[in-house]
Amino acid sequence: MIGWTHYNPVEIHAGLDCRKEIARFLPQEGTVLIVSTKGMQERGQLAEFTEYVPLPHDIFLAQPEPDLDKLDSFYAENKHKTYQAVIALGGGSVIDSAKALSCAFKQTEHEKPLQAWLRDKCELPAQTLPLVAIPTTAGTGSEVTSFATVWDKQNMKKCSLSAKVCYPKAALLDPFFTKTLPWKQTVYSALDTFSHGLETLWNKHATPISLFYAKRALQMVMNSLHYIEHDSYDMKNRYRLQEAAMLAGVAISQNHSSIAHSVSYPLTLHYHVPHGLACSAFLLPILELVIQKNAFMLPLEEEFVNTMHEFLTRYKPYVLIRKYCSAEEAQSKIDEMFTPERAGTFTLTLSKQDVLDILKKGYTLQ
């Protein structure tokens, strides 16, 4: 590792009820756009949150796996409006949608901006609307990264917005929103964090800072998740998972993700596997390969490596994925899984056959 840089401009505030301080991060006047979900609306959490928003606001309810054309349609319907800021209140899909819309509503050049940027490969705008990200899950880390995943479902492709302007202005980590998260979503989110941590430890572009944050995030997930399994309202450990997600997000904001994410994208696109599960499903066979080849980016204590292995065998993402797609279905997408920009960050050089072997092994684990 010779030469590295670290850049993350997101102002991070953390603590129970910090959502109530949202006014500090908004302009003095104007209208803001709030991006959230139908679930947040139905549970009354969105209405409770808007009590602390002192400005007029519009609401966009995002969908899981945000679709390029639907985001462009919302922009087309509302481009006559002048928003001063965007607030994201939700999980990774909400924050990614908010990043896309914060870009769209700052520009006036394109009638269909997401199509222009992601299909036609035009340049992103030099500025975006200020974005305040408030994650309601503990996994994605999107609140501190400069990229967003948008799905081109018309062409069955995964797309990414990636630029420094896509960093949120601020992130508010309030565990209040995670206390009612069902166990399955809690596990999938924690597995997402775990994937980000491991994908840093075996990433050629990792830095001393990203490795430090990744290792700390992995430790926090392994120390906290099992407490929530027995007490869903354990707010101390809910907060620790949220902090872990942020730390792992800062890590991947520097080195990006790697082979496990490369494998995951077609599983989500074709079989609707939730992202946290898709990117963690084959972590165990990859981990075993890295251990065998001694291919971590830093020396790790044997006890720590063994604990990571035990964690994955306890929560068994390689078994959970079988509810969504069979071994044959997963293997049929091998050509889409081997993306050079992600597989290329892995510390080992892999062929498609190597990736296929990883898939096969994952489906034989019990």
C-alpha angles and dihedrals in degrees: 000000000000117000125000142171134211124204127166117148098179115126105222125205120179138184144087111301095007086133086078089069093062092117090069090067099046132084119262094249144006134065125301131205117228116201114198141129140272089244092057088049095049093048091054092241093116092052090048091051095049089060086075095048106094096192135073109270144188123211129222116189107212126209128224111269094020113234121226095221095048091052090050090049092054090049092050092051094049106028090112089067124090113221121188098196143356128230121200114203109177146045131309097298091052094049091046090050090049091051090052092048093045086059094043098051093048093059132065100183102088129052088203103028099176090051090049094050101037105029102027095034096229118162120271117246117273090237138029135196112274109269127204111195121203110181117210094189130051108232122057101067089203089135089076103033133090097224138074132196116229122176123224095206093173089065096026094240137135113229133189134210106207125172139114090254088065093068110110116244091231141359123211114200106200114165088199089091095051098054093086095042108126118244095252093053090044091055095044090050093048089049088053089056090046090052092051090051095049093041086059095048090058097036122116090211096053117128131206088259096048091047091051093049093044094052091047091049092051091050092050094050092048091048098046114032097073092056091059089050087067099032116030091189096054095132095182092060093037087059092047090055090051091050090048091053090052093048092049088047091055088050096054091041084070104038103019120221129296146207098329090057091045088058093045103058100074090043089060094040098049104025102026093237107173109254097241091054095041094054094044100041094093100030093108098058089042091050091050090051092050091049091049092050095038088232103152116127092234136023111274129197113251090233091056092050091048091050091053089051091050091049092056093046089051097053095032104204087174088065097040092058091063089076088067106037140002126239090256092051092049093047091050088068095054094119091057093046097059100076111166095213090060104026088046093066092060115109090231126060108240132191124207088259090056090053090047089053089052090053093048093050092048091056093050095053117104 
